[in-house]
Amino acid sequence: MDRSTLARALEAGRITGEVATPRENNLSHIHRFLHQERQFDFGVELTREWDYDAVFALMVDRAGLRPDPEFVEGVDTISTDRCITALEKLAEAVGRVSRDGGRILFATGHPAGLLPVHMAIAAAAKSAGAVVDTCDHLIPVPEVGGDVRQIDDVWTWHLHGGSPHTHLAEPMHALLDDIAARGGSAPDLVVADHGWAGAAASRGLRTIGYADCNDPALFVAEAQGQIEVTVPLDDDVVPNLYAPLIAFVIDRAGLI
């Protein structure tokens, strides 16, 4: 699949272009991130001073928000070109680590949106030689309750009989602590979103993350050199709309 074909599919599915996340939500989340509110910091450790204007400019540049600072309400945007460029970098990293037999950890805080994306890429990476660790026991997350568990090689947070949407970093910290306690090897690459990606990056792991236009934390982490690539996209559309994205990544990674 070429870039133009994927671009049309992304915009038709409102994964990029004009998206469902409203402008007022995007701007509010910048403020909440700067206040370091839980669920908005994604576990990202700030290594330099940031203010509203700097984060807003970053989101325009890296995510493709509308650049007019006076536009405060209405439909906002995600850059299709930046999304595809980031997907190409994701594909290159996953493909290389897989062919080298490296360890890749996949995790999501958006089980109703991005879980199928992670599952499909994890399966392709595993078939190409990547090591995707499995775990047969539940990993408790005492700070927030529940446990960490895998669904088809993708880590999720489980609570009260379901896998909730979460921005929390604690599930990833619990998982990484458990791997270390078992004497396991740290992953060579983490492909994740939300607090899963932010926590991994803050612990010095090579990380690639997906982030919506109301998720400034991962873009800041990328700007600080903690995250290798942040892929801008709407992270909660109907899952089957991501099928062209999955096909593009697997093809560009050479996993077919």
C-alpha positions as CSV (number, residue, x, y, z in Angstrom):
1,M,0.0,0.0,0.0
2,D,1.4,3.4,-0.9
3,R,1.2,6.6,1.2
4,S,-1.6,8.2,-0.9
5,T,-3.8,5.1,-0.5
6,L,-3.3,5.0,3.2
7,A,-3.9,8.7,3.5
8,R,-7.3,8.4,1.9
9,A,-8.2,5.6,4.2
10,L,-7.0,7.4,7.3
11,E,-9.0,10.5,6.5
12,A,-12.1,8.6,5.4
13,G,-12.0,6.8,8.8
14,R,-11.3,10.2,10.6
15,I,-8.2,8.7,12.1
16,T,-6.4,11.7,10.7
17,G,-7.6,14.9,9.1
18,E,-10.7,16.3,10.8
19,V,-11.2,14.1,13.8
20,A,-13.8,13.6,16.5
21,T,-11.6,15.0,19.4
22,P,-12.9,18.6,19.8
23,R,-10.5,21.6,20.0
24,E,-11.7,22.6,23.5
25,N,-10.7,19.1,24.7
26,N,-7.3,19.4,23.2
27,L,-6.5,22.7,24.8
28,S,-7.9,21.6,28.1
29,H,-5.6,18.6,28.1
30,I,-2.5,20.8,27.5
31,H,-3.3,22.7,30.7
32,R,-4.0,19.5,32.7
33,F,-0.7,18.0,31.5
34,L,1.2,21.1,32.5
35,H,-0.5,20.8,36.0
36,Q,0.8,17.2,36.0
37,E,-2.6,15.8,36.8
38,R,-2.7,12.1,37.2
39,Q,-4.1,10.4,34.1
40,F,-2.7,13.3,32.0
41,D,1.0,13.1,32.8
42,F,1.2,9.5,31.3
43,G,4.1,8.8,33.6
44,V,6.3,11.1,31.6
45,E,9.1,12.7,33.6
46,L,9.7,16.4,32.6
47,T,13.4,17.1,31.9
48,R,13.0,20.8,31.1
49,E,10.5,23.7,31.6
50,W,7.4,23.7,29.5
51,D,4.7,26.3,29.3
52,Y,1.3,26.4,27.4
53,D,2.7,28.2,24.3
54,A,5.5,25.7,24.0
55,V,3.3,22.7,24.3
56,F,0.7,24.2,21.9
57,A,3.4,24.9,19.3
58,L,4.7,21.3,19.7
59,M,1.2,19.9,19.2
60,V,0.8,21.9,16.0
61,D,4.1,20.7,14.7
62,R,4.1,17.1,15.8
63,A,0.3,16.2,15.8
64,G,-1.0,18.7,13.3
65,L,-3.5,20.7,15.4
66,R,-4.9,23.8,13.8
67,P,-2.3,26.5,14.2
68,D,-4.5,29.5,15.0
69,P,-4.3,30.1,18.8
70,E,-7.5,32.0,18.6
71,F,-9.4,29.0,17.5
72,V,-10.7,27.5,20.7
73,E,-13.8,25.6,19.9
74,G,-14.8,23.3,17.1
75,V,-13.4,20.5,15.0
76,D,-9.6,20.0,15.3
77,T,-7.2,18.1,13.1
78,I,-4.4,15.6,13.0
79,S,-1.8,15.6,10.3
80,T,-2.1,12.7,7.9
81,D,1.4,13.2,6.6
82,R,3.0,13.3,10.0
83,C,1.0,10.2,11.0
84,I,2.2,8.2,8.0
85,T,5.8,9.3,8.4
86,A,5.7,8.2,12.0
87,L,4.1,4.8,11.0
88,E,7.0,4.3,8.6
89,K,9.5,4.8,11.4
90,L,7.4,2.4,13.6
91,A,7.5,-0.2,10.8
92,E,11.2,0.2,10.3
93,A,11.9,-0.3,14.1
94,V,9.5,-3.3,14.5
95,G,10.9,-5.0,11.3
96,R,14.5,-4.6,12.3
97,V,14.0,-5.8,15.9
98,S,11.9,-8.7,14.7
99,R,14.4,-9.9,12.1
100,D,17.2,-9.6,14.7
101,G,15.2,-11.8,17.1
102,G,14.8,-9.0,19.6
103,R,12.2,-8.7,22.4
104,I,9.2,-6.5,21.7
105,L,6.6,-5.6,24.3
106,F,3.1,-4.5,23.1
107,A,0.7,-2.8,25.5
108,T,-2.4,-0.6,25.3
109,G,-4.6,1.6,27.4
110,H,-7.2,1.7,24.7
111,P,-8.5,-1.9,24.5
112,A,-11.7,-0.9,22.6
113,G,-9.7,1.0,20.0
114,L,-6.0,0.1,19.5
115,L,-6.0,-3.4,20.9
116,P,-6.5,-5.0,17.5
117,V,-3.8,-2.9,16.0
118,H,-1.3,-4.1,18.6
119,M,-2.5,-7.7,18.3
120,A,-2.0,-7.8,14.5
121,I,1.4,-6.2,14.6
122,A,2.5,-8.4,17.5
123,A,1.5,-11.5,15.6
124,A,3.3,-10.4,12.5
125,A,6.4,-9.5,14.5
126,K,6.4,-12.8,16.3
127,S,6.1,-14.7,13.0
128,A,9.1,-12.8,11.7
129,G,11.3,-13.8,14.7
130,A,10.5,-11.3,17.4
131,V,10.4,-12.6,21.0
132,V,7.1,-11.5,22.6
133,D,7.2,-12.6,26.2
134,T,4.2,-14.3,27.7
135,C,3.2,-14.7,31.3
136,D,0.9,-17.2,32.9
137,H,0.2,-15.4,36.2
138,L,-1.7,-12.2,36.9
139,I,0.4,-9.2,37.9
140,P,-1.2,-7.1,40.7
141,V,-1.2,-3.3,40.4
142,P,-1.5,-2.4,44.1
143,E,-1.4,1.4,43.7
144,V,-4.6,1.5,41.6
145,G,-6.1,-2.1,42.0
146,G,-6.7,-4.7,39.4
147,D,-4.0,-6.6,37.6
148,V,-2.0,-6.7,34.4
149,R,-2.6,-9.5,31.9
150,Q,-2.1,-10.3,28.2
151,I,-4.7,-10.6,25.5
152,D,-3.0,-12.3,22.4
153,D,0.4,-11.0,23.4
154,V,-0.7,-7.5,24.2
155,W,-0.6,-6.3,27.8
156,T,-3.7,-4.6,29.2
157,W,-4.9,-3.5,32.6
158,H,-7.8,-5.6,34.1
159,L,-10.2,-4.2,36.7
160,H,-13.6,-5.5,37.9
161,G,-13.9,-8.0,35.2
162,G,-13.0,-5.8,32.3
163,S,-10.1,-4.0,30.5
164,P,-10.7,-0.3,31.0
165,H,-9.4,2.6,29.1
166,T,-6.6,4.1,31.1
167,H,-3.9,6.8,30.9
168,L,-2.2,5.4,34.1
169,A,1.5,4.6,34.2
170,E,1.2,2.2,37.2
171,P,0.3,-0.9,35.1
172,M,3.5,-0.6,33.0
173,H,5.6,-0.1,36.1
174,A,4.0,-3.2,37.7
175,L,4.7,-5.2,34.6
176,L,8.3,-4.1,34.3
177,D,8.9,-4.7,38.0
178,D,7.5,-8.2,37.6
179,I,9.7,-9.0,34.6
180,A,12.8,-7.8,36.6
181,A,11.8,-9.8,39.7
182,R,11.5,-13.0,37.6
183,G,15.0,-12.4,36.2
184,G,13.6,-11.7,32.7
185,S,15.2,-9.5,30.1
186,A,14.0,-6.0,29.4
187,P,12.4,-5.5,26.0
188,D,14.5,-4.2,23.2
189,L,11.5,-2.2,22.0
190,V,8.2,-1.2,23.5
191,V,5.2,-0.4,21.2
192,A,2.4,1.1,23.3
193,D,0.2,4.1,24.1
194,H,-0.9,6.2,27.0
195,G,0.8,5.6,30.3
196,W,2.2,2.3,29.1
197,A,4.4,4.2,26.7
198,G,5.1,7.1,29.0
199,A,6.2,4.8,31.9
200,A,8.4,2.7,29.6
201,A,10.1,5.8,28.1
202,S,10.7,7.3,31.6
203,R,12.5,4.1,32.6
204,G,14.9,4.4,29.6
205,L,13.4,1.8,27.4
206,R,13.3,2.2,23.6
207,T,9.7,3.2,23.1
208,I,7.4,4.0,20.2
209,G,3.9,5.4,21.1
210,Y,0.6,6.1,19.6
211,A,-1.1,9.3,20.8
212,D,-4.2,11.3,20.0
213,C,-4.3,15.1,19.6
214,N,-5.5,15.5,23.2
215,D,-2.5,13.5,24.5
216,P,0.4,16.0,24.7
217,A,2.5,13.9,27.2
218,L,3.9,11.5,24.6
219,F,4.7,14.3,22.2
220,V,6.6,16.1,24.9
221,A,8.4,12.9,25.7
222,E,9.4,12.6,22.1
223,A,10.7,16.2,22.1
224,Q,12.7,15.5,25.2
225,G,14.3,12.5,23.5
226,Q,12.6,9.9,25.7
227,I,10.3,8.4,23.1
228,E,11.8,7.5,19.7
229,V,8.6,8.1,17.7
230,T,5.1,9.3,18.6
231,V,2.4,8.4,16.0
232,P,-0.4,11.0,15.9
233,L,-3.8,9.5,15.3
234,D,-7.3,9.2,16.7
235,D,-6.8,6.3,19.0
236,D,-10.4,5.3,19.5
237,V,-12.3,4.9,16.3
238,V,-14.1,1.7,15.3
239,P,-11.3,-0.9,15.3
240,N,-11.9,-2.2,11.8
241,L,-11.1,1.2,10.4
242,Y,-7.5,0.7,11.4
243,A,-7.1,-2.2,9.0
244,P,-5.3,-0.2,6.3
245,L,-2.9,1.2,8.9
246,I,-2.2,-2.3,10.1
247,A,-1.6,-3.6,6.5
248,F,0.7,-0.6,5.8
249,V,2.9,-1.1,8.9
250,I,3.2,-4.9,8.3
251,D,4.1,-4.4,4.7
252,R,6.6,-1.6,5.4
253,A,8.2,-3.6,8.2
254,G,8.7,-6.5,5.8
255,L,6.8,-8.9,8.0
256,I,4.8,-10.5,5.3
